[in-house]
Amino acid sequence: MLSKKESASENEVSILSNGVIIDGNVTSKGNIRIDGIINGNVNVSGNLTLGDKSFIKGEVNAKIVTLSGKIEGTINSTEKIKLESRSELIGDLTTKILIIEEGAKFNGSSSMSNNTESSNFDKEKI
């Protein structure tokens, strides 16, 4: 039964509402939606959604990151990062898939790769 509890918690979404301010790191095994302010690192095993009024100053690590607010720091995603039209990222990002909507602001560098095998294949081809 423990595995059922664990898998259920991975599908749940924790919400940090607008007006919440956290000075420190946030860690979650599930999904998080943030509409508040975090001065610290955010580590999420699942998906991270950042609302229009959200602000993070620190490093972000998650499976999928959807940004509508602002981040000053780095984003590391194992799957996908989506910068929505109102978003602002000041910092670097690493991901497999990057989507930047018209109007999004991004000042930094990006690093993208699918996996090691495809990179080696491309090198051998050249």
C-alpha positions as YAML, in Angstrom:
chain: A
units: angstrom
residues:
- id: 1
  name: MET
  ca: [0.00, 0.00, 0.00]
- id: 2
  name: LEU
  ca: [2.89, 2.36, 0.57]
- id: 3
  name: SER
  ca: [3.64, 2.53, -3.16]
- id: 4
  name: LYS
  ca: [0.03, 3.61, -3.84]
- id: 5
  name: LYS
  ca: [0.40, 6.46, -1.34]
- id: 6
  name: GLU
  ca: [3.70, 7.52, -2.89]
- id: 7
  name: SER
  ca: [2.32, 7.54, -6.44]
- id: 8
  name: ALA
  ca: [-0.76, 9.47, -5.32]
- id: 9
  name: SER
  ca: [1.37, 12.15, -3.66]
- id: 10
  name: GLU
  ca: [3.44, 12.52, -6.85]
- id: 11
  name: ASN
  ca: [0.27, 13.53, -8.75]
- id: 12
  name: GLU
  ca: [-0.90, 16.06, -6.16]
- id: 13
  name: VAL
  ca: [-0.19, 19.77, -6.55]
- id: 14
  name: SER
  ca: [1.01, 21.90, -3.65]
- id: 15
  name: ILE
  ca: [0.13, 25.59, -3.97]
- id: 16
  name: LEU
  ca: [2.02, 28.57, -2.57]
- id: 17
  name: SER
  ca: [-0.45, 31.42, -2.96]
- id: 18
  name: ASN
  ca: [0.11, 35.07, -3.83]
- id: 19
  name: GLY
  ca: [1.22, 36.90, -0.70]
- id: 20
  name: VAL
  ca: [3.33, 34.01, 0.59]
- id: 21
  name: ILE
  ca: [7.01, 34.90, 1.00]
- id: 22
  name: ILE
  ca: [9.58, 32.21, 1.76]
- id: 23
  name: ASP
  ca: [13.18, 33.02, 2.66]
- id: 24
  name: GLY
  ca: [14.80, 29.61, 2.25]
- id: 25
  name: ASN
  ca: [14.77, 26.54, 0.03]
- id: 26
  name: VAL
  ca: [11.68, 24.66, -1.10]
- id: 27
  name: THR
  ca: [11.74, 20.92, -1.89]
- id: 28
  name: SER
  ca: [8.92, 18.68, -3.12]
- id: 29
  name: LYS
  ca: [8.57, 15.13, -4.45]
- id: 30
  name: GLY
  ca: [5.36, 16.14, -6.24]
- id: 31
  name: ASN
  ca: [4.14, 19.06, -8.34]
- id: 32
  name: ILE
  ca: [4.08, 22.70, -7.15]
- id: 33
  name: ARG
  ca: [2.32, 25.85, -8.28]
- id: 34
  name: ILE
  ca: [3.87, 29.06, -6.95]
- id: 35
  name: ASP
  ca: [2.15, 32.44, -7.02]
- id: 36
  name: GLY
  ca: [4.24, 33.96, -4.22]
- id: 37
  name: ILE
  ca: [7.87, 34.92, -3.66]
- id: 38
  name: ILE
  ca: [10.78, 32.59, -2.86]
- id: 39
  name: ASN
  ca: [14.24, 33.80, -1.96]
- id: 40
  name: GLY
  ca: [16.04, 30.48, -2.20]
- id: 41
  name: ASN
  ca: [16.37, 27.36, -4.32]
- id: 42
  name: VAL
  ca: [13.39, 25.32, -5.52]
- id: 43
  name: ASN
  ca: [13.84, 21.56, -6.08]
- id: 44
  name: VAL
  ca: [10.83, 19.70, -7.45]
- id: 45
  name: SER
  ca: [10.78, 16.07, -8.59]
- id: 46
  name: GLY
  ca: [7.61, 16.75, -10.59]
- id: 47
  name: ASN
  ca: [6.36, 19.79, -12.48]
- id: 48
  name: LEU
  ca: [6.71, 23.42, -11.42]
- id: 49
  name: THR
  ca: [4.22, 26.08, -12.49]
- id: 50
  name: LEU
  ca: [4.97, 29.71, -11.72]
- id: 51
  name: GLY
  ca: [2.05, 32.16, -11.90]
- id: 52
  name: ASP
  ca: [2.05, 35.77, -13.17]
- id: 53
  name: LYS
  ca: [2.91, 37.28, -9.76]
- id: 54
  name: SER
  ca: [5.53, 34.70, -8.79]
- id: 55
  name: PHE
  ca: [9.16, 35.60, -8.19]
- id: 56
  name: ILE
  ca: [12.07, 33.29, -7.43]
- id: 57
  name: LYS
  ca: [15.60, 34.41, -6.69]
- id: 58
  name: GLY
  ca: [17.68, 31.24, -6.75]
- id: 59
  name: GLU
  ca: [18.23, 27.98, -8.58]
- id: 60
  name: VAL
  ca: [15.24, 26.02, -9.90]
- id: 61
  name: ASN
  ca: [15.31, 22.26, -10.59]
- id: 62
  name: ALA
  ca: [12.23, 20.43, -11.89]
- id: 63
  name: LYS
  ca: [10.99, 17.97, -14.49]
- id: 64
  name: ILE
  ca: [8.86, 20.53, -16.39]
- id: 65
  name: VAL
  ca: [8.91, 24.29, -15.66]
- id: 66
  name: THR
  ca: [6.15, 26.61, -16.87]
- id: 67
  name: LEU
  ca: [7.03, 30.23, -16.13]
- id: 68
  name: SER
  ca: [4.60, 33.16, -16.21]
- id: 69
  name: GLY
  ca: [6.33, 35.17, -13.48]
- id: 70
  name: LYS
  ca: [9.97, 36.11, -12.90]
- id: 71
  name: ILE
  ca: [13.11, 34.15, -12.03]
- id: 72
  name: GLU
  ca: [16.52, 35.58, -11.23]
- id: 73
  name: GLY
  ca: [18.76, 32.54, -11.27]
- id: 74
  name: THR
  ca: [19.24, 29.31, -13.16]
- id: 75
  name: ILE
  ca: [16.65, 26.77, -14.30]
- id: 76
  name: ASN
  ca: [17.54, 23.09, -14.75]
- id: 77
  name: SER
  ca: [14.80, 20.95, -16.27]
- id: 78
  name: THR
  ca: [14.98, 17.27, -17.16]
- id: 79
  name: GLU
  ca: [12.19, 17.61, -19.75]
- id: 80
  name: LYS
  ca: [10.83, 21.01, -20.80]
- id: 81
  name: ILE
  ca: [10.86, 24.72, -20.00]
- id: 82
  name: LYS
  ca: [8.09, 27.00, -21.23]
- id: 83
  name: LEU
  ca: [8.55, 30.77, -20.94]
- id: 84
  name: GLU
  ca: [5.07, 32.24, -21.32]
- id: 85
  name: SER
  ca: [4.41, 35.68, -22.81]
- id: 86
  name: ARG
  ca: [4.51, 37.58, -19.49]
- id: 87
  name: SER
  ca: [7.52, 35.75, -18.07]
- id: 88
  name: GLU
  ca: [11.00, 37.06, -17.36]
- id: 89
  name: LEU
  ca: [14.11, 34.96, -16.83]
- id: 90
  name: ILE
  ca: [17.39, 36.58, -15.86]
- id: 91
  name: GLY
  ca: [19.81, 33.68, -15.79]
- id: 92
  name: ASP
  ca: [20.80, 30.50, -17.57]
- id: 93
  name: LEU
  ca: [18.74, 27.43, -18.36]
- id: 94
  name: THR
  ca: [19.34, 23.77, -19.20]
- id: 95
  name: THR
  ca: [16.61, 21.58, -20.71]
- id: 96
  name: LYS
  ca: [15.71, 19.13, -23.49]
- id: 97
  name: ILE
  ca: [12.82, 21.22, -24.90]
- id: 98
  name: LEU
  ca: [12.56, 25.02, -24.76]
- id: 99
  name: ILE
  ca: [9.44, 26.99, -25.68]
- id: 100
  name: ILE
  ca: [9.58, 30.79, -25.63]
- id: 101
  name: GLU
  ca: [6.33, 32.62, -26.33]
- id: 102
  name: GLU
  ca: [6.26, 36.03, -27.98]
- id: 103
  name: GLY
  ca: [6.70, 38.73, -25.34]
- id: 104
  name: ALA
  ca: [8.75, 36.61, -22.92]
- id: 105
  name: LYS
  ca: [12.00, 38.18, -21.68]
- id: 106
  name: PHE
  ca: [15.10, 36.00, -21.43]
- id: 107
  name: ASN
  ca: [18.57, 37.32, -20.58]
- id: 108
  name: GLY
  ca: [21.03, 34.49, -20.19]
- id: 109
  name: SER
  ca: [22.28, 31.42, -22.00]
- id: 110
  name: SER
  ca: [20.58, 28.15, -22.81]
- id: 111
  name: SER
  ca: [21.91, 24.62, -23.07]
- id: 112
  name: MET
  ca: [19.83, 21.94, -24.75]
- id: 113
  name: SER
  ca: [20.41, 18.26, -25.43]
- id: 114
  name: ASN
  ca: [18.22, 15.19, -25.84]
- id: 115
  name: ASN
  ca: [20.60, 12.57, -24.51]
- id: 116
  name: THR
  ca: [24.17, 11.36, -24.80]
- id: 117
  name: GLU
  ca: [23.49, 8.83, -27.56]
- id: 118
  name: SER
  ca: [22.04, 11.38, -30.02]
- id: 119
  name: SER
  ca: [24.94, 13.74, -29.32]
- id: 120
  name: ASN
  ca: [27.45, 11.00, -30.11]
- id: 121
  name: PHE
  ca: [25.57, 10.07, -33.27]
- id: 122
  name: ASP
  ca: [25.68, 13.67, -34.52]
- id: 123
  name: LYS
  ca: [29.42, 13.89, -33.84]
- id: 124
  name: GLU
  ca: [30.09, 10.65, -35.73]
- id: 125
  name: LYS
  ca: [28.08, 11.95, -38.68]
- id: 126
  name: ILE
  ca: [30.32, 15.02, -39.01]
...
